């Protein structure tokens, strides 16, 4: 529509006022679409991390954290902060220590090795966490 209205304006079949109105409408539509995409992406990110808050047991938390870390290992800091709510539970300190160890190893590994490491670490630690 933008190219057509521009051509009509150049030929003289569209007034400058009409051309500017159409351009403004087009710009507004694009801005609304962009805002909707941004809102949708932020809602997706928010719901992933909110899932951690809904976990009642360390076991559920661990599996939710694993899912998040496999998608984005950089979220380890948020996971560690949220894991601190289990500090007073039996094995809670050990649970939190596990996430600190994961963070330290992720820093040292290249990005391509993160998934393999996370799978192995969570599998190994699985027998340690009690429900």
Order of alpha helices (4+ residues) and beta strands (2+ residues): alpha-alpha-alpha-alpha-alpha-alpha
